[in-house]
Amino acid sequence: MAYLAQNSTSLPAPVRIGLIGSGWMGAFHAESIARRVPDAVLAAIADPNLESAGALAATLGTAKVTASAEDILADPEIDAVIIASPARFHAALTTQAAAAGKHVFCEKPAAQGLDELDAALAAVEAAGVHFQIGFNRRYAADFQAAKQDLTAGLAGQPQLLRSLTRDPGNGSIPNAARVPAWTIFLETLIHDFDTLNWFNEGAEPVEVYAVADALVEPDLRDQGFLDTAVVTIRYSNGAIAVAEANFSALYGYDVRGEVFGSKGMVQAGRATETAARRYTADGLTADTPRLNVELFRDAYTDELADFTAVVRSRRDGTPPPSGDFALTPGAADARRALAVALACIESVKQGAPVAVPAAAKARV
């Protein structure tokens, strides 16, 4: 029997994505693109650590490996990049990628200061490329369900909000002395700040008061290390939010969000891996997730699928993804969350409430 002829021209070309940074998060994003996002292809990997990049490429079947991000940015076959390098390089790489006409998915934070972020976002705007920041919680099913309820007005006017991140641990933090300063705000709580901003859509964060300490690793307190923090945020609509973080939850990875309003309350997140429970003579037990890629596996994949869909729509002129509420975290969201994080740093330094820089320069 002969094969039936098919019209292959009707099949759109996959979005070709280059990865910059092959560390923990970059490697997981690479796996998602290569194995779980059907409309995308992992076209190349760049990392100064060629051994790391080469091993990842071999595992995923990627032919192009380089020590220089410039090679990826100069490659005419690549449509977009994932920036998963150390945070201090994010703004510069975003600027360079935009100048090269590449769409950008950037891990958080998008920059380490508002001035450098504004410069990077100006480059994105001038080039007309798509920019997405890696706020993956928006793609978790329970957080999306909560957002759907909030959009429908189920909770009424937001009055009290809460978001928390408790990283799994065993009572100590490996390599804590090498953790960059202010990580708890710039790389951990920044997720909570975006969640609160997203849940309280239409309002701007105007003031923060942050308290932080080294309670897990107290011997590092004098070096400026912080592993525990609580932040109070006031919003322009009068709502008050609390965000908290700790780097060592013995029971597992715990991420939750909540909005209490004039009509009721909406919650998202869970501390258990599944709904299964064990009732024995030893008591009640349940499995808990121990890694971010366990708790948010689907969310990490779905944010890249969304990124791919938007890039394809721009490249091919097809309709962009749509929904009942704003999902894709973009430039304005990146700036708003970073502004809160930076205000928290100032609040800790001053030991007092600090105004959040206005979002006037934020771009959509």
N, C-alpha and C positions, 0 to 999 in steps of 0.2 A: 504494500500500500504506500502511495506517495504522500509526502507531507503536504498539508494545505498551505497555500500562500497566504501570508498575512501582510497587512499594510503597516510596516514598522514606522513609517513616518508619522503616524498618529500618536506614537508614544513619546511623551516629552522627555527630554534629556534630564538625567538626574542633576541635582545641584552638587557641584564639586566643591568640597570644603577642605581647607588646610588648617591644621592644628598647630598652634604656637604654644609650646610648653607641654612636656610629656610626664609631668609629675602625677600625683595621686588623682586630682580632679581632671586634669587633661587626659589621662589615660582612660578614665571612665567615660568621658565625653567621646573620646575616639572610638571606644567599643560601642557606644550607643549609635554613633553615626555609621559605623561599619556593619553593625549587626541588627540594629533595632529601628532605624529610620529608613524605610524602604526607598524614599525619594531622594536620598543623599548618598554621596560617595566620599569616603575619606581619601582625598587625593594626595596629601603630602603631610609630613610631620617635621617640624623644626624645633630643635632644642640644642643649646650648646653642649649638653651631655649627649653625645652621639650614641654612646652605648645604650642609654636609656631609650632614646628615640628609635634606634635600630631594633632593639628587642621588641618594642611595642609594634613597630611596623611589621616585623616578621610574624608576630602573633596574629595580626589583623590582615595581613596580605597587602600591605601598602608598599608601593614600589619606590616612591620618592621620599628620601630622608635627607635632611640638611642641618647643619649647625646654625644657620643664619635665617632669621625670619624674613630677611630681604629677598631671599630666593623664592619664598612662597608669595610674597607681595608682588614680585615681578613676573610671576607665572601667569600667562594670559588664559590658561585653561581653568584657573581657580576662580570660582564665583564669590566665595566668602571665606572668612576665617573665624576660628574660635580662639580667643586669647585667654590662655590658662597659665600664663607665666606668673612669676611673683608680682604682687600688687604694685610694686614701685615702677614697673614697666608698662602698666596698663594704659595710661593716658598717652604716652608716646607711641605705643604700638597702634592704638586706635587712630591717632592722627595720621600715622604712616599708611595704615590700611585704607583709610578714607581717601587719602591722596592717590592711592593706587587703584581706586575704584572698587575696592572689595567691601562687601557687606560685613558687618562686625557683630559677632556675639562675644561679649566680654564678661569674664567672671568678675565678681564684686571684690573690692570696691572698684569703680571705674577709674578712680584717681585717688591721690592722697591729699589733695587740696582742691578747693573750689576754682581757683584761678586756672590750674592746669586742666581741670575737668572742662571748664568753659571753653578753653582753647581747643580741646579735643572735640567737643560737641560742635563747635563752630566749623571745624574741618569736616565733620560728618554732614552737617547741614549744607555746607558749600558744595560737597561732592554729590549730595543727593542719594547717599547710600543708606541702607537700613541699619539701625543700631539697636541691639537688644542687650540688656544687662541680666546676669544670671540670678535672678530672684526666683528660685525654683518653687517656693512654697505656693505661689499662685497656681501652679499646675497640679498640686496635690488634690485628689478628689474631694476630701473633706473641706479643705480651704475654699475650693471653688463652690461647693455646696453652700457654705456659709456666706460667701460673697453673693451668690444668687439670692439667698434669703434677705440679705441686707439691701440689695438692689430693689427687691420687691417691697421693702419697707416693713418687713416682719418685726424687726426690733424697734422701729420708730426712730426717733432722734437719738443718735449715739450720745451717751452720757459718760460711761466708764468703759475703757478698753484695756485689754491685757494681752501680752504676748510674751512667751518665754522660750528660752533655749537652754537645755541642760545637756551638755555633751557627756557621753558615757565615759566612765573611768573607774579606776580601782583605788582612789584615794590619793593618787599622786599623778603628776603630769610628766610623761617622758620628754626629755629635752626642753623643759620649761624655760631654762635660761636662754635658749636660742629663739624663743617666740618673740617676734617683733613687738615693739612698744605699741600699746593701744589696740592690739589685736582684738580684744574683747568688744570694742566698739566698732572698729573699721571692718572686721571680717566676720564677726559672730552676730552681735546685736544688730548690725545693719540689715540683716534679714528681718528681724522683728520690727525695725523701724519701717521697712517697706510694707510689711503686713499691716501694721497699724495705719499707715498712710492710705493703703489700698482699701482697708475696711472702712475708713472714715473719709471716703472720697468726697471731694469738694471743699474740704477744710485743709488749712495749712498748719503745720506745726510751728508754734510761735515762741515757745520757751521750754527749756529742759532743766532739770536738776538731777545730776548723776552722782551716785555714791559707789565707789569701787574699792576693792581690797584684794589682798592675796590671802585667802582663807584656806585654800588647798595646799599651796606652797608658801607658807609664811616666811620661810628663810629667804625668799627672793623679793620680799616687799621692798627692801631698801634699794634694790636694783630697778624699781619701777614696774615690776611684773604685777599684772592684775589678772585674777582668775574668777572673780565674782563681782557682779554689778547689778544695781537696781537703778532704773531711770524713770523719772516722772516727766511726762510730756503734756503741755497744754496746747490745745488746738484753737484755731480761730473761731470755731463754732461753739466754744465753751467746753467741749469734751475734755476729759482728763484720762490719760493713758499711762499704763505702767508696763515697762519692759524689763525683764530680768534674765540674767545668764549666769551659768556656772560651768566650769570646765571638767567637773568630775562627778557625775551622777552614778552611784554604784549600781543602780537598778537598770540602767540602759539609756538609750537616746530618747530624750523627751522634748517634744516641740508641740506647743499648743497656742491657740489664739481664742479671744473672746470679746464680744461686744454686748454690753448691757445698755439698753435704751429705754425710751419712754413707753414702749409697747411690749418689751420682752427682752430675751437674751438669745444670742447665737454663739455656739462654740464650735471649734475645730481642733483637730489634733487628738492624739492618743498616746499613752505611754506603753501600750502593749503591742506586740507584733501582729497578733490576730485576736479575734473575739473568743478564742478557745480558753477555757479555764480548767484547772485541775483541783478537785476537792478531795483531799486525802487526810490521813491522820496527822500529817505535818502541817495542815492548813490549806489555804487557798494560794495557788501559784499560777503564773501565766508567763509565756515567753515575751521577752522585750527585745527590740532591735538594738544592735550595738554599733552600727555604722550608719553614716548619712546615706550611703548608697544602698542600704537595706531599707531604711524608712522612706526614702524619697526616690527609689529606683524608677518608678513609673513617671514621677514628676520630672526627674532629670531627662528622661527620654522625651517626654511630651514637650518640654520647653524647646528642645532642639528640633522636634518635628514642627513646632509652630514657627521657629526661626526659618527652617527650610521652606515652609509653605509661603512665608512672606517674601523670601528671596526669590523663589520661583515666580510668584505673582508679579514681582517687579521686573524680573528678567524676561518673562514670556508674555506679559500683559494680560494675565488671567486674574479673575477676581480674588482679592485677598481674603484670608480667613475672617469670619465675622461671628458675633455672638451677642448675648444679652447685656454684656458689660465689658469694659476695657480689661483685657487680659495681659497682652504683651507688655512687659515692663521696658520702657524706653528711656530716652535721654532725660526727660523731666523727672521720672521716677528715680533714676540713678542719682541725679543731683539733689533731689529732696531728701533721700535717705542719707546721702553723704553729709549734707548740711546738718542733719540731726546728730550724726556720729561725731562730727567735728565740734559741735556745740557741747556734746557730752564731755569731750576731752577738756575743753575750756572750763566746764563746770567743775570737774574733778580738780583741776589745777587751782581754781579760785575758791572752791568749797562753797559755791553759791549758785543760784539759778542764773542761766545765761540765755540770752535771746538767740533764736535760730535765724541765721541769715535768710533774708527774703528770697523767695523763689522767682524773683522778677526775671532773672536771666535763664530760667529753665526753659528748655525747648520741648516741644511735643514729640 
